[in-house]
């Protein structure tokens, strides 16, 4: 459901959210990249998803579903099977006293879907407008419990596979093994899992999903089918089925309902056999805005000012799995304009971005980060993205690129933003070059978001207050500098979040702008990491811990989550 572009323009100008010329520019940019103009407006933080849903509701005269604020009748929800619900992008959430079924729809104007539902449900349908987040809350009620039917399907297919007596490559193409792998991927997708782990032990296979950054055991199955399952995954990913003693990497695409899923596969030999890890990536996903990633307004302002510069370095830091690549893609999306040439060198390319020239590193073909960077410098780029600075050579070429009129975006493994400076110096980049090229450093960690179906507030206990004070001292933050929340929030656990109290993830950030004073301090004989932290705080840097406390106070995450990730 879309508001005509001209009407959308009129509404936004009337509400004072955008100038006419800016809207026209973004509309042309949306057409160039193949996006809806409303999506571009959301990703550029010009409008929020909530504002857009409200606008659609008012324009089309359809009430908003607001599933997060409703108690959904599960018996009514399951009148429509999950597969059909996902396929049609609808949630049946209530049966009204007049006999009408309340249905949340992404497009309440889709008469064909309404007619289908009325035939299927044998009753009249009253459509409500639902956002993508709303629908996901409904879908969560279907999939986040390990149902007996799921276990039964897996067990039946294992029994059938063992009955057939085929092994390895021969069994990989048989229906039971195909069904096992398909069902495990489908269930992972409906559970919002980012990874699937197949782990082989002495007498069984353990299958675990990573959901919102935490690993959960899903099922244990017979070791007898291990070779066939690994062969099936290798077959899908285009790997060598007869190679069992070397690590292999591949990828494949799978269709689930109307969604396409890119699946990155890693296979490594372990003591009892090969372990498989599958990373699930949604295909053709719109890059998220900084606001959607969890960055608050004060930090967004600093980042936006610094990526608007035509040269220098923007670095995103954190450990593996902290969302660095997602943040880099978001920045790249904002910079993706017709008048600039953007070239990347990545390992791996996680998402395809239209009009960005993306290069995959391939050491066997001689394409390393350093080698690829040298080559792309001859491609007349304005903006360069280096997936990760891992060694002295890549660091040196990246710095030289930033000095010679290119804006360089990259990631680095450091614990916080200030530590990036000594890390670069340790990689043999001389201090005066470090101070000359750095524009801004973003450090981040991922925290789980509180489920907004079962959220509740509580007063901060004395123990929690003491923990915050102790943690502040550990980070050398003076007690007078930190704002301790009086009220915090938690999730009770409900069907929508699978009993965890959490649903989805966001980042907590630390943004260090490299000011003139910081540049001078980096090259001074008195330079030290502690001194840099003090100076960065003096010039307005908010630590990740403080950013986490702000988000715990406003009900975005829990204090427990913040403490968990900053201690990692």
VEXTORLUM-549124 format. One line per field, with one value per residue (C-alpha): x, y, z; residue in three letters. Coordinates in pm, whole numbers. Last residue first. Layout:
xx	(X, ...)
yy	(Y, ...)
zz	(Z, ...)
type	(ALA, ...)
This chain:
xx	(3233, 3171, 2993, 2760, 2631, 2603, 2382, 2170, 2113, 2015, 1740, 1668, 1457, 1260, 1366, 1594, 1762, 1833, 1998, 2192, 2320, 2440, 2620, 2792, 2877, 3053, 2922, 3187, 3123, 3457, 3559, 3469, 3718, 3982, 3943, 3951, 4261, 4440, 4362, 4503, 4819, 4973, 5206, 5462, 5193, 5082, 4750, 4691, 4700, 4438, 4224, 4226, 4131, 3836, 3828, 3462, 3428, 3093, 3017, 2715, 2460, 2318, 1975, 1834, 1501, 1254, 1333, 1135, 1263, 928, 914, 900, 541, 432, 522, 820, 802, 1012, 1220, 1230, 1427, 1322, 1553, 1816, 2175, 2310, 2689, 2924, 2897, 3002, 3325, 3377, 3698, 3546, 3590, 3454, 3141, 3100, 3109, 2846, 2621, 2655, 2577, 2254, 2162, 2219, 2012, 1723, 1612, 1235, 1038, 875, 695, 733, 525, 417, 698, 962, 1274, 1548, 1857, 2192, 2450, 2785, 2931, 3229, 3203, 3519, 3499, 3712, 4050, 4297, 4536, 4556, 4646, 4896, 5067, 5074, 5264, 5068, 5276, 4984, 5051, 4977, 4642, 4566, 4683, 4413, 4136, 4153, 3961, 3646, 3604, 3703, 3888, 3851, 3849, 3593, 3617, 3493, 3735, 3642, 3895, 4096, 4455, 4493, 4209, 4373, 4709, 4536, 4369, 4700, 4882, 4605, 4581, 4959, 4972, 4704, 4336, 4154, 3806, 3544, 3728, 3470, 3595, 3422, 3517, 3656, 3862, 3897, 4277, 4228, 4019, 4330, 4536, 4240, 4200, 4565, 4544, 4214, 4336, 4265, 4546, 4315, 4351, 4319, 3970, 3827, 3479, 3450, 3139, 3077, 2783, 2503, 2253, 2369, 2403, 2420, 2672, 2974, 3220, 3488, 3464, 3640, 3413, 3385, 3160, 3167, 2983, 2748, 2455, 2430, 2504, 2633, 2328, 2339, 2710, 2639, 2374, 2609, 2880, 2633, 2530, 2897, 2979, 2689, 2867, 2918, 3298, 3424, 3377, 3480, 3336, 3589, 3523, 3839, 3927, 3802, 3488, 3325, 2949, 3035, 3152, 2843, 2614, 2811, 2801, 2426, 2349, 2525, 2299, 1989, 2018, 2163, 1949, 2003, 1661, 1782, 2097, 1873, 1856, 1969, 1669, 1699, 1732, 1798, 1757, 2078, 2096, 2444, 2488, 2754, 2839, 3070, 3244, 3331, 3402, 3722, 3627, 3656, 3514, 3215, 3104, 2785, 2633, 2260, 2083, 1710, 1439, 1099, 757, 718, 1071, 1293, 1654, 1978, 2321, 2661, 3008, 3302, 3518, 3755, 3977, 3961, 3628, 3647, 3421, 3122, 3323, 3116, 2841, 2638, 2334, 2550, 2753, 2432, 2308, 2648, 2648, 2295, 2391, 2708, 2521, 2226, 2359, 2448, 2083, 1925, 1938, 1702, 1682, 1960, 1958, 2254, 2216, 2266, 1898, 1838, 2140, 2003, 2145, 2142, 2332, 2418, 2455, 2683, 3038, 2959, 2872, 2756, 2513, 2489, 2219, 2267, 2063, 1750, 1422, 1230, 1035, 1368, 1514, 1201, 1233, 1606, 1547, 1252, 1449, 1744, 1520, 1305, 1609, 1730, 1391, 1346, 1674, 1930, 2179, 2136, 2370, 2620, 2654, 2460, 2163, 1990, 1637, 1513, 1766, 1630, 1270, 1351, 1528, 1233, 987, 1204, 1229, 852, 774, 1004, 830, 485, 578, 633, 953, 783, 894, 712, 348, 342, 646, 444, 219, 508, 657, 330, 351, 717, 627, 352, -12, -326, -650, -891, -1239, -1303, -1640, -1669, -1590, -1225, -1084, -1347, -1326, -945, -931, -1171, -952, -637, -792, -921, -570, -660, -563, -199, 36, -263, -384, -711, -1004, -1258, -1620, -1883, -2054, -1893, -1544, -1312, -952, -589, -588, -240, -161, 144, -23, 267, 345, -14, -49, 260, 158, -180, -491, -727, -410, -459, -814, -697, -406, -632, -388, -374, -320, -62, 207, -57, -106, -365, -399, -749, -804, -912, -670, -493, -527, -389, -114, -6, -10, 202, 449, 474, 540, 806, 981, 1029, 1341, 1569, 1743, 1627, 1267, 1269, 1429, 1155, 885, 1043, 995, 1329, 1466, 1800, 1739, 1372, 1466, 1732, 1478, 1236, 1523, 1606, 1237, 1196, 1501, 1371, 1029, 1175, 1119, 946, 740, 409, 273, 593, 555, 185, 234, 525, 321, 43, 287, 440, 102, 55, 157, 0)
yy	(-921, -693, -430, -699, -846, -513, -369, -685, -686, -317, -411, -279, -13, 76, 443, 396, 89, 290, 573, 314, 155, 493, 539, 200, 266, 586, 932, 1150, 1523, 1701, 1640, 1273, 1255, 1428, 1182, 885, 1023, 1069, 709, 593, 800, 1089, 1319, 1337, 1506, 1361, 1217, 1526, 1763, 1556, 1540, 1922, 1954, 1719, 1349, 1267, 966, 786, 511, 302, 57, -150, -303, -654, -831, -966, -1012, -1132, -1487, -1671, -1734, -1360, -1349, -1634, -1430, -1351, -1096, -839, -587, -213, 34, 315, 540, 567, 653, 954, 941, 1238, 1285, 924, 981, 747, 543, 248, 31, 319, 329, -49, -16, 264, 65, -248, -39, 86, -270, -389, -101, -196, 20, 55, -159, -123, -388, -517, -820, -727, -477, -752, -582, -536, -758, -580, -553, -382, -68, 159, 444, 641, 979, 1182, 1008, 1106, 1364, 1226, 878, 1029, 1227, 911, 692, 392, 88, -142, -58, 306, 188, 2, 301, 515, 250, 219, 552, 398, 86, -281, -293, -506, -266, -174, 41, 349, 556, 897, 960, 1277, 1159, 1133, 881, 662, 683, 576, 280, 177, 175, -9, -275, -332, -334, -602, -672, -355, -490, -463, -181, 65, 328, 654, 883, 602, 646, 272, 274, 293, -23, -223, -118, -191, -538, -615, -489, -663, -975, -1066, -1302, -1552, -1799, -1506, -1423, -1097, -1013, -681, -459, -176, 16, 109, -126, -273, -653, -766, -985, -953, -1174, -1065, -719, -477, -185, 78, 386, 634, 956, 1186, 943, 913, 623, 808, 727, 363, 343, 460, 188, -71, 26, -10, -358, -456, -350, -546, -674, -1027, -1021, -762, -386, -92, 118, 352, 664, 782, 1101, 1263, 1422, 1512, 1440, 1122, 1346, 1564, 1259, 1080, 1376, 1433, 1061, 1064, 1338, 1178, 828, 535, 220, 52, 185, 540, 485, 389, 27, -94, -240, -617, -767, -1112, -1183, -1334, -1666, -1779, -2159, -2334, -2698, -2915, -3209, -3525, -3653, -3453, -3153, -3076, -2737, -2644, -2280, -2193, -1853, -1869, -1602, -1616, -1513, -1423, -1485, -1820, -1936, -1941, -2051, -1902, -2064, -1998, -2147, -2198, -2507, -2616, -2912, -3277, -3403, -3336, -3583, -3344, -3057, -2742, -2591, -2458, -2681, -2993, -2909, -2877, -3215, -3382, -3249, -3390, -3728, -3763, -3678, -3916, -4192, -3943, -3947, -3614, -3358, -3059, -2682, -2580, -2202, -1971, -1601, -1311, -1235, -1601, -1823, -2166, -2498, -2850, -3117, -3432, -3753, -4031, -3896, -3536, -3352, -2991, -2854, -2480, -2257, -1880, -1555, -1706, -1511, -1821, -1835, -1841, -2111, -2323, -2294, -2378, -2686, -2792, -2767, -2962, -3244, -3249, -3290, -3572, -3748, -3689, -3847, -3619, -3625, -4004, -4094, -3827, -3964, -4281, -4486, -4731, -4651, -4732, -4487, -4209, -4295, -4288, -3954, -3818, -3924, -3772, -3438, -3423, -3523, -3261, -2991, -3127, -3126, -2755, -2579, -2253, -1942, -2005, -1913, -1634, -1475, -1428, -1185, -976, -985, -845, -542, -479, -483, -229, -333, -164, -327, -528, -642, -988, -1166, -1538, -1882, -1848, -1971, -1801, -1474, -1496, -1540, -1246, -1026, -1136, -1049, -718, -595, -254, -356, -386, -488, -658, -713, -910, -872, -1146, -1025, -1215, -905, -978, -953, -1246, -1145, -1155, -1294, -1190, -1109, -1105, -1337, -1588, -1539, -1610, -1890, -2070, -1995, -2166, -1941, -2048, -2028, -1662, -1728, -1985, -1755, -1462, -1172, -945, -612, -332, -497, -576, -205, -289, 67, 169, 218, 552, 530, 861, 849, 493, 558, 869, 681, 403, 664, 842, 510, 413, 743, 1029, 1214, 954, 881, 516, 629, 873, 605, 358, 618, 676, 307, 157, 71, 249, 510, 554, 617, 870, 1056, 1069, 1180, 1475, 1572, 1560, 1781, 2040, 2049, 2104, 1833, 1768, 2088, 1902, 2065, 1968, 1608, 1587, 1744, 1513, 1208, 1330, 1369, 1027, 848, 689, 326, 0)
zz	(2685, 2986, 2774, 2639, 2965, 3150, 2876, 2863, 3242, 3234, 2991, 2642, 2470, 2783, 2805, 3108, 2956, 2639, 2831, 3036, 2712, 2586, 2919, 2885, 2520, 2629, 2539, 2370, 2429, 2390, 2753, 2703, 2413, 2627, 2914, 2676, 2501, 2835, 2927, 2592, 2630, 2434, 2634, 2348, 2132, 1797, 1926, 2146, 1847, 1660, 1978, 2004, 1635, 1687, 1608, 1677, 1904, 1881, 2135, 2045, 2178, 1897, 1838, 1854, 1807, 2061, 2428, 2731, 2664, 2681, 2306, 2239, 2107, 2337, 2649, 2871, 3153, 2963, 3161, 3219, 3432, 3668, 3870, 3595, 3698, 3509, 3493, 3524, 3903, 3956, 3761, 3467, 3497, 3307, 3619, 3827, 3611, 3648, 4026, 4018, 3784, 4002, 4313, 4151, 4055, 4413, 4552, 4320, 4027, 4030, 3788, 3447, 3240, 2882, 2775, 2420, 2371, 2387, 2522, 2264, 2274, 2280, 2003, 2064, 1906, 1846, 1595, 1514, 1337, 1097, 1117, 841, 990, 1346, 1220, 973, 1255, 1471, 1218, 1088, 1188, 1277, 1647, 1556, 1414, 1739, 1945, 1773, 1769, 2149, 2173, 2010, 2223, 2239, 1906, 1593, 1298, 1035, 722, 543, 334, 187, -87, -153, -126, 252, 287, 23, 204, 528, 357, 191, 529, 717, 443, 460, 840, 875, 938, 831, 755, 481, 302, 169, -72, -167, -453, -670, -989, -1063, -1016, -638, -682, -767, -465, -238, -386, -318, 43, 118, -64, -427, -536, -706, -417, -173, -306, -173, -306, -491, -477, -723, -568, -808, -636, -306, -284, 75, 259, 29, 219, 275, 120, -118, -201, -474, -467, -757, -665, -860, -876, -495, -256, 52, 266, 153, 238, 593, 633, 479, 731, 1019, 899, 863, 1222, 1375, 1686, 1553, 1567, 1816, 1783, 1572, 1287, 1125, 917, 746, 560, 241, 92, 424, 452, 644, 930, 966, 949, 1223, 1463, 1410, 1451, 1789, 1929, 1772, 1918, 1725, 1760, 1423, 1316, 1393, 1188, 896, 784, 442, 255, 233, -114, 30, 403, 541, 728, 838, 827, 1036, 968, 1181, 1009, 1198, 1550, 1620, 1406, 1032, 922, 703, 659, 471, 388, 327, 123, 198, -42, 99, -59, 116, 193, -119, -64, -194, -169, -16, 13, 250, 300, 581, 488, 602, 463, 88, -100, -116, -260, -206, -427, -133, -198, -244, 65, 270, 142, 204, 563, 615, 461, 671, 992, 937, 1165, 1440, 1547, 1638, 1916, 1888, 1933, 2172, 2193, 2112, 2199, 1954, 1899, 1810, 1738, 1657, 1781, 1638, 1834, 1638, 1838, 1967, 1993, 1898, 1575, 1581, 1320, 1399, 1245, 1243, 1237, 1390, 1357, 1476, 1146, 959, 1184, 1134, 757, 769, 989, 774, 450, 596, 726, 408, 178, 406, 388, 9, -106, -275, 13, 63, -226, -124, 228, 310, 194, 431, 312, 664, 813, 591, 682, 1054, 1013, 815, 1084, 1358, 1178, 1112, 1473, 1616, 1409, 1500, 1868, 1842, 1934, 2028, 1846, 1523, 1524, 1782, 1617, 1297, 1485, 1615, 1263, 1127, 1354, 1266, 893, 959, 981, 846, 958, 740, 853, 707, 663, 727, 586, 701, 366, 148, 343, 340, -40, -91, 133, -55, -395, -256, -165, -20, 334, 212, 495, 654, 1009, 1002, 1241, 1158, 1141, 1341, 1486, 1825, 1667, 1599, 1662, 1539, 1184, 1065, 700, 471, 213, 206, 574, 683, 430, 568, 927, 889, 919, 1197, 1405, 1489, 1610, 1867, 1951, 2046, 2033, 2339, 2168, 2204, 1989, 1727, 1650, 1379, 1244, 1129, 757, 608, 313, 380, 761, 793, 538, 731, 1062, 909, 776, 1112, 1292, 1036, 1106, 863, 746, 908, 573, 586, 644, 349, 130, 225, 145, -200, -285, -386, -733, -683, -955, -861, -497, -605, -820, -524, -296, -523, -555, -176, -124, -373, -203, 145, 407, 739, 763, 811, 492, 303, 420, 329, -16, -102, -1, -230, -523, -460, -452, -106, -115, 0)
type	(UNK, UNK, UNK, UNK, UNK, UNK, UNK, UNK, UNK, UNK, UNK, UNK, UNK, UNK, UNK, UNK, UNK, UNK, UNK, UNK, UNK, UNK, UNK, UNK, UNK, UNK, UNK, UNK, UNK, UNK, UNK, UNK, UNK, UNK, UNK, UNK, UNK, UNK, UNK, UNK, UNK, UNK, UNK, UNK, UNK, UNK, UNK, UNK, UNK, UNK, UNK, UNK, UNK, UNK, UNK, UNK, UNK, UNK, UNK, UNK, UNK, UNK, UNK, UNK, UNK, UNK, UNK, UNK, UNK, UNK, UNK, UNK, UNK, UNK, UNK, UNK, UNK, UNK, UNK, UNK, UNK, UNK, UNK, UNK, UNK, UNK, UNK, UNK, UNK, UNK, UNK, UNK, UNK, UNK, UNK, UNK, UNK, UNK, UNK, UNK, UNK, UNK, UNK, UNK, UNK, UNK, UNK, UNK, UNK, UNK, UNK, UNK, UNK, UNK, UNK, UNK, UNK, UNK, UNK, UNK, UNK, UNK, UNK, UNK, UNK, UNK, UNK, UNK, UNK, UNK, UNK, UNK, UNK, UNK, UNK, UNK, UNK, UNK, UNK, UNK, UNK, UNK, UNK, UNK, UNK, UNK, UNK, UNK, UNK, UNK, UNK, UNK, UNK, UNK, UNK, UNK, UNK, UNK, UNK, UNK, UNK, UNK, UNK, UNK, UNK, UNK, UNK, UNK, UNK, UNK, UNK, UNK, UNK, UNK, UNK, UNK, UNK, UNK, UNK, UNK, UNK, UNK, UNK, UNK, UNK, UNK, UNK, UNK, UNK, UNK, UNK, UNK, UNK, UNK, UNK, UNK, UNK, UNK, UNK, UNK, UNK, UNK, UNK, UNK, UNK, UNK, UNK, UNK, UNK, UNK, UNK, UNK, UNK, UNK, UNK, UNK, UNK, UNK, UNK, UNK, UNK, UNK, UNK, UNK, UNK, UNK, UNK, UNK, UNK, UNK, UNK, UNK, UNK, UNK, UNK, UNK, UNK, UNK, UNK, UNK, UNK, UNK, UNK, UNK, UNK, UNK, UNK, UNK, UNK, UNK, UNK, UNK, UNK, UNK, UNK, UNK, UNK, UNK, UNK, UNK, UNK, UNK, UNK, UNK, UNK, UNK, UNK, UNK, UNK, UNK, UNK, UNK, UNK, UNK, UNK, UNK, UNK, UNK, UNK, UNK, UNK, UNK, UNK, UNK, UNK, UNK, UNK, UNK, UNK, UNK, UNK, UNK, UNK, UNK, UNK, UNK, UNK, UNK, UNK, UNK, UNK, UNK, UNK, UNK, UNK, UNK, UNK, UNK, UNK, UNK, UNK, UNK, UNK, UNK, UNK, UNK, UNK, UNK, UNK, UNK, UNK, UNK, UNK, UNK, UNK, UNK, UNK, UNK, UNK, UNK, UNK, UNK, UNK, UNK, UNK, UNK, UNK, UNK, UNK, UNK, UNK, UNK, UNK, UNK, UNK, UNK, UNK, UNK, UNK, UNK, UNK, UNK, UNK, UNK, UNK, UNK, UNK, UNK, UNK, UNK, UNK, UNK, UNK, UNK, UNK, UNK, UNK, UNK, UNK, UNK, UNK, UNK, UNK, UNK, UNK, UNK, UNK, UNK, UNK, UNK, UNK, UNK, UNK, UNK, UNK, UNK, UNK, UNK, UNK, UNK, UNK, UNK, UNK, UNK, UNK, UNK, UNK, UNK, UNK, UNK, UNK, UNK, UNK, UNK, UNK, UNK, UNK, UNK, UNK, UNK, UNK, UNK, UNK, UNK, UNK, UNK, UNK, UNK, UNK, UNK, UNK, UNK, UNK, UNK, UNK, UNK, UNK, UNK, UNK, UNK, UNK, UNK, UNK, UNK, UNK, UNK, UNK, UNK, UNK, UNK, UNK, UNK, UNK, UNK, UNK, UNK, UNK, UNK, UNK, UNK, UNK, UNK, UNK, UNK, UNK, UNK, UNK, UNK, UNK, UNK, UNK, UNK, UNK, UNK, UNK, UNK, UNK, UNK, UNK, UNK, UNK, UNK, UNK, UNK, UNK, UNK, UNK, UNK, UNK, UNK, UNK, UNK, UNK, UNK, UNK, UNK, UNK, UNK, UNK, UNK, UNK, UNK, UNK, UNK, UNK, UNK, UNK, UNK, UNK, UNK, UNK, UNK, UNK, UNK, UNK, UNK, UNK, UNK, UNK, UNK, UNK, UNK, UNK, UNK, UNK, UNK, UNK, UNK, UNK, UNK, UNK, UNK, UNK, UNK, UNK, UNK, UNK, UNK, UNK, UNK, UNK, UNK, UNK, UNK, UNK, UNK, UNK, UNK, UNK, UNK, UNK, UNK, UNK, UNK, UNK, UNK, UNK, UNK, UNK, UNK, UNK, UNK, UNK, UNK, UNK, UNK, UNK, UNK, UNK, UNK, UNK, UNK, UNK, UNK, UNK, UNK, UNK, UNK)
